[in-house]
């Protein structure tokens, strides 16, 4: 289904209009492109008014503002919607994929290829970064911890090979 924008006069698919329940077809009268241009012009006509309104709204709606900010960050950084993130948290039962503790979970992603690996807790995320996401270094660290449970490591340990698989 198509709709004609009241501003530019172009006929566009409904997806080119913001959703708005009280409008015809549940969409705004101006297309998204025209709406953005109009809002930007309104902002620059009186930016202080918009900043004041924004500050007041955030102060009066802290939880909603936090949720919206989180949603925007997830979409911008990872291409994830807040619903997708929350579904991942639920699927993982709120547990870190590495240590299995219940915690606030962060999105872990491969820095080289950019793909998402899953949700992990902040300490595990920092740990992966500290080991430069290198499985060989992580295995050596695990072997080191196991070896030194009862005392310091022998000096020759630094030269020993640790399994690579």
Buried (B, 14 or more C-beta within 10 A) or exposed (E): EEBEBEEEEEEBEEEBBBEEEEEEEEBBBBBBBBBEBEEEEEEEEEEEEBEEEEEEEBEEEEEEBEEEEEBEEBBEEBEBEBEBBEEBBEEBEEBBBBEEEEBEBBBBBEEEEEEBEBBBBEEBBEBBEEBEBEEEEBBBBEBEEEBEEEEEEEEEBEEEEBEEE
